[in-house]
Amino acid sequence: MKKLLPILVFALFAAVACDDDDNNVKLNSVVLDFISSKYEGSTVRSSERESNGLIEVEILHDNIVKDVYFDSQNNWVYTSWDVIPANLPSAVKSALESAYAGFVIDDADYVERPAIEYYKVELDKGSQEVEVYLSADGTILDASVGEPGSKPILSDAVRAFIQEKYPAARITEYGYTPNGLLEVEIRDGNLDKEVYFDKEENWVQTDWDVPADRLPDAVLQALAAAYPQYYIDSAEHVERPGGTVYYSVELERGDNTEITVNVTAEGEILK
């Protein structure tokens, strides 16, 4: 999964990233009502917006400091709090001792999500570090696709859009980008594509890698004429709403200067 969006999308959502350090954000009544209902008698201590777009609300509940997270639509995502390793259930400690002999518990948390609750335990052994997820009865949970219960639920609307636009594709992975976009990875024929949606589930764009030697001749000629001292580092084919299609090409030159150029298949460089 790529961590860097093409330059146009980055610019489009740069304003969101500027709020990463937004401390003491005003909480919506939906959020406050949820906390009051789920964590009766709790006190809100602070609230801030995380770099991933989630709102973190720190509360004091039953003499425990808990972090409660909500998405941009005020939906509860999860809650977590520190657990002293010595206070872990005996079944959890026994499972860890059996499966990870020689490892030492470095940190432990309890995590509540809408569909699942579990312990998240960080273990160390020399330079080795592992993160293990276990239910209270000591069952080690499968984390092959990420932290249990952490993946977004794909709506029928998103699935229908992908099926209609890419009828031969299958969904292979999905998750949220740092800018809060829903990124769905698909396998369409022999191509791996990333399909992006905003928080209202509107399609933002689709892109996929293109080898430099498979770029259209018009693209290569336009880049060579406009940037003669640069060479192609990587390239993506980009589709956006309204029929917009172009190549997003990363160029580099000998002094390690890097630029991204968007150019149409006909060789028109987009400004």
Contacts in CASP RR format, 6 or more apart in sequence:
PFRMAT RR
TARGET T0000
AUTHOR 0000-0000-0000
METHOD contacts of the structure
MODEL  1
MKKLLPILVFALFAAVACDDDDNNVKLNSVVLDFISSKYEGSTVRSSERE
SNGLIEVEILHDNIVKDVYFDSQNNWVYTSWDVIPANLPSAVKSALESAY
AGFVIDDADYVERPAIEYYKVELDKGSQEVEVYLSADGTILDASVGEPGS
KPILSDAVRAFIQEKYPAARITEYGYTPNGLLEVEIRDGNLDKEVYFDKE
ENWVQTDWDVPADRLPDAVLQALAAAYPQYYIDSAEHVERPGGTVYYSVE
LERGDNTEITVNVTAEGEILK
1 173 0 8 1.000
1 175 0 8 1.000
1 183 0 8 1.000
1 185 0 8 1.000
1 194 0 8 1.000
2 194 0 8 1.000
3 178 0 8 1.000
4 10 0 8 1.000
5 13 0 8 1.000
5 177 0 8 1.000
5 179 0 8 1.000
5 181 0 8 1.000
5 196 0 8 1.000
6 205 0 8 1.000
6 207 0 8 1.000
6 236 0 8 1.000
6 238 0 8 1.000
6 248 0 8 1.000
6 260 0 8 1.000
6 262 0 8 1.000
7 248 0 8 1.000
7 260 0 8 1.000
7 262 0 8 1.000
8 238 0 8 1.000
8 240 0 8 1.000
8 248 0 8 1.000
8 262 0 8 1.000
9 179 0 8 1.000
9 181 0 8 1.000
9 196 0 8 1.000
9 204 0 8 1.000
9 205 0 8 1.000
10 179 0 8 1.000
13 179 0 8 1.000
13 180 0 8 1.000
13 181 0 8 1.000
16 53 0 8 1.000
16 179 0 8 1.000
16 180 0 8 1.000
17 51 0 8 1.000
17 178 0 8 1.000
17 179 0 8 1.000
19 49 0 8 1.000
19 53 0 8 1.000
20 49 0 8 1.000
20 50 0 8 1.000
20 51 0 8 1.000
20 53 0 8 1.000
21 48 0 8 1.000
21 49 0 8 1.000
22 48 0 8 1.000
22 49 0 8 1.000
23 46 0 8 1.000
23 47 0 8 1.000
23 48 0 8 1.000
24 46 0 8 1.000
24 47 0 8 1.000
24 48 0 8 1.000
25 47 0 8 1.000
25 48 0 8 1.000
25 49 0 8 1.000
25 55 0 8 1.000
27 44 0 8 1.000
27 47 0 8 1.000
27 55 0 8 1.000
27 57 0 8 1.000
28 74 0 8 1.000
30 74 0 8 1.000
31 55 0 8 1.000
31 57 0 8 1.000
31 70 0 8 1.000
31 74 0 8 1.000
32 44 0 8 1.000
34 70 0 8 1.000
34 76 0 8 1.000
35 42 0 8 1.000
35 44 0 8 1.000
35 57 0 8 1.000
35 59 0 8 1.000
35 68 0 8 1.000
36 42 0 8 1.000
38 76 0 8 1.000
39 59 0 8 1.000
39 61 0 8 1.000
39 66 0 8 1.000
39 68 0 8 1.000
41 61 0 8 1.000
42 59 0 8 1.000
42 60 0 8 1.000
42 61 0 8 1.000
42 66 0 8 1.000
43 59 0 8 1.000
43 60 0 8 1.000
43 61 0 8 1.000
44 57 0 8 1.000
44 58 0 8 1.000
44 59 0 8 1.000
45 58 0 8 1.000
45 59 0 8 1.000
45 60 0 8 1.000
45 65 0 8 1.000
46 57 0 8 1.000
46 58 0 8 1.000
47 55 0 8 1.000
47 56 0 8 1.000
47 57 0 8 1.000
47 58 0 8 1.000
48 55 0 8 1.000
48 56 0 8 1.000
49 55 0 8 1.000
49 56 0 8 1.000
50 56 0 8 1.000
50 69 0 8 1.000
51 178 0 8 1.000
52 176 0 8 1.000
52 178 0 8 1.000
52 180 0 8 1.000
53 71 0 8 1.000
53 72 0 8 1.000
53 180 0 8 1.000
54 69 0 8 1.000
54 70 0 8 1.000
54 71 0 8 1.000
54 77 0 8 1.000
55 69 0 8 1.000
55 70 0 8 1.000
55 71 0 8 1.000
55 72 0 8 1.000
56 67 0 8 1.000
56 68 0 8 1.000
56 69 0 8 1.000
57 67 0 8 1.000
57 68 0 8 1.000
57 69 0 8 1.000
57 70 0 8 1.000
58 65 0 8 1.000
58 66 0 8 1.000
58 67 0 8 1.000
58 68 0 8 1.000
59 65 0 8 1.000
59 66 0 8 1.000
59 68 0 8 1.000
60 66 0 8 1.000
64 81 0 8 1.000
65 81 0 8 1.000
65 82 0 8 1.000
66 79 0 8 1.000
66 80 0 8 1.000
66 81 0 8 1.000
67 79 0 8 1.000
67 80 0 8 1.000
67 81 0 8 1.000
68 76 0 8 1.000
68 79 0 8 1.000
69 76 0 8 1.000
69 77 0 8 1.000
69 78 0 8 1.000
69 79 0 8 1.000
69 80 0 8 1.000
70 76 0 8 1.000
70 77 0 8 1.000
71 77 0 8 1.000
71 199 0 8 1.000
72 180 0 8 1.000
72 199 0 8 1.000
73 199 0 8 1.000
76 114 0 8 1.000
77 113 0 8 1.000
78 111 0 8 1.000
78 112 0 8 1.000
78 113 0 8 1.000
78 114 0 8 1.000
78 150 0 8 1.000
79 111 0 8 1.000
79 112 0 8 1.000
80 109 0 8 1.000
80 110 0 8 1.000
80 111 0 8 1.000
80 112 0 8 1.000
80 120 0 8 1.000
81 109 0 8 1.000
81 110 0 8 1.000
82 107 0 8 1.000
82 108 0 8 1.000
82 109 0 8 1.000
83 108 0 8 1.000
83 109 0 8 1.000
83 110 0 8 1.000
83 119 0 8 1.000
84 108 0 8 1.000
85 105 0 8 1.000
85 108 0 8 1.000
85 121 0 8 1.000
88 105 0 8 1.000
88 108 0 8 1.000
88 119 0 8 1.000
88 121 0 8 1.000
89 119 0 8 1.000
89 136 0 8 1.000
89 137 0 8 1.000
89 138 0 8 1.000
91 136 0 8 1.000
91 137 0 8 1.000
91 138 0 8 1.000
92 119 0 8 1.000
92 121 0 8 1.000
92 134 0 8 1.000
92 136 0 8 1.000
92 138 0 8 1.000
94 138 0 8 1.000
95 134 0 8 1.000
95 138 0 8 1.000
95 139 0 8 1.000
95 140 0 8 1.000
96 103 0 8 1.000
96 105 0 8 1.000
96 121 0 8 1.000
96 123 0 8 1.000
96 132 0 8 1.000
96 134 0 8 1.000
99 132 0 8 1.000
99 140 0 8 1.000
100 123 0 8 1.000
100 125 0 8 1.000
100 130 0 8 1.000
100 132 0 8 1.000
102 125 0 8 1.000
103 123 0 8 1.000
103 124 0 8 1.000
103 125 0 8 1.000
103 128 0 8 1.000
103 130 0 8 1.000
104 123 0 8 1.000
104 124 0 8 1.000
104 125 0 8 1.000
105 121 0 8 1.000
105 122 0 8 1.000
105 123 0 8 1.000
106 122 0 8 1.000
106 123 0 8 1.000
106 124 0 8 1.000
106 129 0 8 1.000
107 121 0 8 1.000
107 122 0 8 1.000
108 119 0 8 1.000
108 120 0 8 1.000
108 121 0 8 1.000
108 122 0 8 1.000
109 119 0 8 1.000
109 120 0 8 1.000
109 121 0 8 1.000
110 117 0 8 1.000
110 118 0 8 1.000
110 119 0 8 1.000
110 120 0 8 1.000
111 117 0 8 1.000
111 118 0 8 1.000
111 119 0 8 1.000
111 120 0 8 1.000
111 147 0 8 1.000
113 148 0 8 1.000
113 149 0 8 1.000
113 150 0 8 1.000
115 149 0 8 1.000
116 148 0 8 1.000
116 149 0 8 1.000
117 135 0 8 1.000
117 136 0 8 1.000
118 133 0 8 1.000
118 134 0 8 1.000
118 135 0 8 1.000
118 136 0 8 1.000
118 141 0 8 1.000
118 148 0 8 1.000
119 133 0 8 1.000
119 134 0 8 1.000
119 135 0 8 1.000
119 136 0 8 1.000
120 131 0 8 1.000
120 132 0 8 1.000
120 133 0 8 1.000
120 147 0 8 1.000
121 131 0 8 1.000
121 132 0 8 1.000
121 133 0 8 1.000
121 134 0 8 1.000
122 129 0 8 1.000
122 130 0 8 1.000
122 131 0 8 1.000
123 129 0 8 1.000
123 130 0 8 1.000
123 131 0 8 1.000
123 132 0 8 1.000
131 143 0 8 1.000
132 140 0 8 1.000
132 143 0 8 1.000
133 140 0 8 1.000
133 141 0 8 1.000
133 143 0 8 1.000
133 147 0 8 1.000
133 148 0 8 1.000
134 140 0 8 1.000
134 141 0 8 1.000
135 141 0 8 1.000
141 148 0 8 1.000
142 148 0 8 1.000
145 151 0 8 1.000
145 173 0 8 1.000
151 174 0 8 1.000
151 175 0 8 1.000
152 174 0 8 1.000
152 175 0 8 1.000
152 176 0 8 1.000
152 182 0 8 1.000
154 171 0 8 1.000
154 174 0 8 1.000
154 184 0 8 1.000
155 201 0 8 1.000
157 201 0 8 1.000
158 182 0 8 1.000
158 184 0 8 1.000
158 197 0 8 1.000
158 201 0 8 1.000
159 171 0 8 1.000
161 197 0 8 1.000
161 203 0 8 1.000
162 169 0 8 1.000
162 171 0 8 1.000
162 184 0 8 1.000
162 186 0 8 1.000
162 195 0 8 1.000
163 169 0 8 1.000
165 203 0 8 1.000
165 206 0 8 1.000
166 186 0 8 1.000
166 188 0 8 1.000
166 193 0 8 1.000
166 195 0 8 1.000
168 188 0 8 1.000
168 189 0 8 1.000
169 186 0 8 1.000
169 187 0 8 1.000
169 188 0 8 1.000
169 189 0 8 1.000
169 193 0 8 1.000
170 186 0 8 1.000
170 187 0 8 1.000
171 184 0 8 1.000
171 185 0 8 1.000
171 186 0 8 1.000
172 185 0 8 1.000
172 186 0 8 1.000
172 187 0 8 1.000
172 192 0 8 1.000
173 184 0 8 1.000
173 185 0 8 1.000
174 182 0 8 1.000
174 183 0 8 1.000
174 184 0 8 1.000
174 185 0 8 1.000
175 182 0 8 1.000
175 183 0 8 1.000
175 184 0 8 1.000
176 182 0 8 1.000
176 183 0 8 1.000
177 183 0 8 1.000
177 196 0 8 1.000
180 199 0 8 1.000
181 196 0 8 1.000
181 197 0 8 1.000
181 198 0 8 1.000
181 204 0 8 1.000
182 196 0 8 1.000
182 197 0 8 1.000
182 198 0 8 1.000
182 199 0 8 1.000
182 201 0 8 1.000
183 194 0 8 1.000
183 195 0 8 1.000
183 196 0 8 1.000
184 194 0 8 1.000
184 195 0 8 1.000
184 196 0 8 1.000
184 197 0 8 1.000
185 192 0 8 1.000
185 193 0 8 1.000
185 194 0 8 1.000
185 195 0 8 1.000
186 192 0 8 1.000
186 193 0 8 1.000
186 194 0 8 1.000
186 195 0 8 1.000
187 193 0 8 1.000
191 208 0 8 1.000
192 208 0 8 1.000
192 209 0 8 1.000
193 206 0 8 1.000
193 207 0 8 1.000
193 208 0 8 1.000
194 206 0 8 1.000
194 207 0 8 1.000
194 208 0 8 1.000
195 203 0 8 1.000
195 205 0 8 1.000
195 206 0 8 1.000
196 203 0 8 1.000
196 204 0 8 1.000
196 205 0 8 1.000
196 206 0 8 1.000
197 203 0 8 1.000
197 204 0 8 1.000
198 204 0 8 1.000
202 241 0 8 1.000
203 241 0 8 1.000
204 240 0 8 1.000
204 241 0 8 1.000
205 238 0 8 1.000
205 239 0 8 1.000
205 240 0 8 1.000
205 241 0 8 1.000
206 238 0 8 1.000
206 239 0 8 1.000
207 236 0 8 1.000
207 237 0 8 1.000
207 238 0 8 1.000
207 239 0 8 1.000
207 248 0 8 1.000
208 236 0 8 1.000
208 237 0 8 1.000
209 234 0 8 1.000
209 235 0 8 1.000
209 236 0 8 1.000
210 235 0 8 1.000
210 236 0 8 1.000
210 237 0 8 1.000
210 247 0 8 1.000
211 235 0 8 1.000
212 232 0 8 1.000
212 234 0 8 1.000
212 235 0 8 1.000
215 232 0 8 1.000
215 235 0 8 1.000
215 247 0 8 1.000
215 249 0 8 1.000
216 247 0 8 1.000
216 265 0 8 1.000
216 267 0 8 1.000
218 265 0 8 1.000
218 266 0 8 1.000
218 267 0 8 1.000
219 247 0 8 1.000
219 249 0 8 1.000
219 263 0 8 1.000
219 264 0 8 1.000
219 265 0 8 1.000
219 267 0 8 1.000
221 267 0 8 1.000
222 263 0 8 1.000
222 267 0 8 1.000
222 268 0 8 1.000
222 269 0 8 1.000
223 230 0 8 1.000
223 232 0 8 1.000
223 249 0 8 1.000
223 251 0 8 1.000
223 261 0 8 1.000
223 263 0 8 1.000
226 261 0 8 1.000
226 269 0 8 1.000
227 251 0 8 1.000
227 259 0 8 1.000
227 261 0 8 1.000
229 253 0 8 1.000
229 254 0 8 1.000
230 251 0 8 1.000
230 252 0 8 1.000
230 253 0 8 1.000
230 259 0 8 1.000
231 251 0 8 1.000
231 252 0 8 1.000
231 253 0 8 1.000
232 249 0 8 1.000
232 250 0 8 1.000
232 251 0 8 1.000
233 250 0 8 1.000
233 251 0 8 1.000
233 252 0 8 1.000
233 258 0 8 1.000
234 249 0 8 1.000
234 250 0 8 1.000
235 247 0 8 1.000
235 248 0 8 1.000
235 249 0 8 1.000
235 250 0 8 1.000
236 247 0 8 1.000
236 248 0 8 1.000
236 249 0 8 1.000
237 245 0 8 1.000
237 247 0 8 1.000
238 244 0 8 1.000
238 245 0 8 1.000
238 246 0 8 1.000
238 247 0 8 1.000
238 248 0 8 1.000
238 262 0 8 1.000
239 245 0 8 1.000
245 264 0 8 1.000
245 265 0 8 1.000
246 262 0 8 1.000
246 263 0 8 1.000
246 264 0 8 1.000
246 265 0 8 1.000
246 270 0 8 1.000
247 262 0 8 1.000
247 263 0 8 1.000
247 264 0 8 1.000
247 265 0 8 1.000
248 260 0 8 1.000
248 261 0 8 1.000
248 262 0 8 1.000
249 260 0 8 1.000
249 261 0 8 1.000
249 262 0 8 1.000
249 263 0 8 1.000
250 258 0 8 1.000
250 259 0 8 1.000
250 260 0 8 1.000
251 258 0 8 1.000
251 259 0 8 1.000
251 260 0 8 1.000
251 261 0 8 1.000
252 258 0 8 1.000
261 269 0 8 1.000
262 269 0 8 1.000
262 270 0 8 1.000
263 269 0 8 1.000
263 270 0 8 1.000
264 270 0 8 1.000
END
